[in-house]
Amino acid sequence: MAFPLEEVQAAVDRFVLLRERIDAGQEDQAFGSLTDLYTDDAVIVDASWGRIEGKEAIGNWFIESMVGLEDWKFPIEFTAVNGNDVIVKWTQLIPGLDEEGRPFAQSAYSRLIYAGNGKFSYEEDTYNMEHVLEDLARSGWRPKGKMNFPPSKPNRRWQP
């Protein structure tokens, strides 16, 4: 069932605003504050962490996967809506500047599927982990404390 564009766009606008607030440090739960934007049976597939199923697991993952990355930023460049499908183009910024004075930035995309009632049922995050690792090495960045790492053999099944 295709939802009205206005309804999908309102959910996307809420998502973008929340992400802006997270980057600005205005959300106590940081990425955990996104949890309520997902259905109870939602699925997220992350390029490093793999498949996470269910709202509760997603909420835990939002918090646990970001431990140690509190000084990173993830600004959204643009969104696009096609029916219930949403593309979010975002950038991952590691603190510091390269030898030319530019931020250590990696390109990333998310596909979300809108499911009604202001919620998404699916998200797939795509980014180049080799680029992330290269920038980490070049930047010299280190977490200020504890950091959680993805599983060694994540479930990579990406289908909704």
C-alpha positions in Angstrom: 0.0 0.0 0.0 1.4 3.4 -1.0 1.0 6.1 1.5 0.3 9.7 0.6 3.5 11.7 -0.2 2.6 14.3 2.5 2.5 11.6 5.2 5.8 10.0 4.1 7.5 13.4 3.8 6.3 14.3 7.3 8.0 11.2 8.7 11.1 12.0 6.7 11.1 15.6 8.0 10.8 14.3 11.6 13.7 11.8 11.0 15.9 14.6 9.6 15.1 17.0 12.4 15.9 14.3 15.0 19.2 13.5 13.3 20.1 17.3 13.3 19.3 17.4 17.0 21.5 14.4 17.6 24.5 15.9 15.8 23.9 19.1 17.8 24.0 17.2 21.1 20.4 18.1 21.9 19.1 14.5 22.4 19.9 12.8 25.7 19.6 9.4 24.2 21.6 10.4 21.0 20.8 7.9 18.3 18.6 6.0 20.7 16.1 8.8 20.3 15.4 7.4 16.8 13.9 4.2 18.1 10.3 5.4 18.2 10.5 6.1 14.4 10.5 2.3 13.7 7.8 -0.3 13.8 7.9 -3.1 16.4 9.0 -5.6 13.7 11.4 -3.2 11.9 14.7 -4.4 10.4 17.9 -2.4 10.0 20.8 -3.7 8.0 24.1 -1.9 8.6 27.2 -2.3 6.5 29.3 -3.3 9.5 26.9 -4.6 12.1 24.7 -6.6 9.8 21.0 -7.3 10.3 19.2 -6.1 13.4 15.6 -7.2 13.8 12.8 -5.7 16.1 12.4 -2.3 17.6 13.9 -3.3 21.0 17.0 -4.7 19.4 17.2 -1.7 17.1 17.0 0.7 20.1 19.8 -1.2 21.8 21.9 -1.2 18.7 21.4 2.5 18.2 23.0 3.1 21.6 25.6 0.3 21.7 27.0 0.9 18.2 27.6 4.6 18.8 29.6 4.1 22.1 33.0 5.8 21.6 31.8 7.7 18.5 30.2 10.6 20.5 32.5 13.1 18.7 31.6 12.0 15.2 28.9 13.7 13.2 26.5 12.4 10.6 24.9 15.3 8.7 22.2 14.6 6.1 22.9 16.1 2.7 19.5 15.4 1.1 16.5 13.0 1.1 14.4 11.6 -1.8 11.0 10.0 -1.6 9.5 7.6 -4.1 6.3 6.1 -2.9 7.1 4.4 0.5 10.8 4.3 -0.3 13.1 7.0 1.1 16.8 7.6 0.3 18.8 9.6 2.8 22.2 10.8 1.6 24.4 11.5 4.6 28.1 12.0 5.4 30.1 10.5 8.2 32.6 12.9 9.7 35.5 11.8 11.8 37.0 14.6 14.0 40.0 16.3 12.5 41.2 17.6 9.2 43.3 16.0 6.5 46.6 17.4 5.1 44.6 19.7 2.8 42.5 21.1 5.6 39.3 19.1 4.7 37.3 17.0 7.1 37.7 13.2 7.2 34.4 12.5 5.5 32.9 9.3 4.1 29.9 9.1 1.8 26.9 7.1 3.0 23.3 6.3 2.0 20.3 4.8 3.8 17.2 3.3 2.3 14.2 3.4 4.5 10.7 2.0 3.9 7.8 3.9 5.3 5.2 1.7 7.0 2.5 4.2 8.1 1.7 6.0 11.4 5.0 8.0 11.2 7.2 4.9 11.3 9.6 3.0 9.2 9.8 -0.8 8.9 13.2 -1.1 7.2 16.5 0.7 6.9 19.6 -0.3 5.0 22.8 1.7 5.6 25.5 1.6 2.9 29.0 3.0 3.2 32.5 2.1 2.2 34.2 0.6 5.3 37.6 0.6 3.6 37.3 4.4 3.2 36.3 4.7 6.9 39.3 2.6 8.0 41.7 4.6 5.7 40.4 7.9 7.2 40.7 6.5 10.7 44.4 5.6 10.1 45.1 9.0 8.5 43.3 11.0 11.2 44.9 9.3 14.1 41.5 9.4 15.8 41.0 7.3 18.9 37.9 6.9 21.1 38.1 8.8 24.4 36.9 5.7 26.3 35.2 2.4 25.7 34.1 1.6 22.1 32.0 -1.3 20.9 32.9 -3.2 17.7 30.6 -5.0 15.2 30.3 -8.7 15.3 33.0 -10.7 13.4 30.4 -12.5 11.4 27.2 -10.3 11.1 24.1 -11.5 9.4 24.3 -9.7 6.0 20.8 -10.7 4.7 19.6 -7.3 3.4 16.2 -8.1 2.1 13.3 -6.4 4.0 
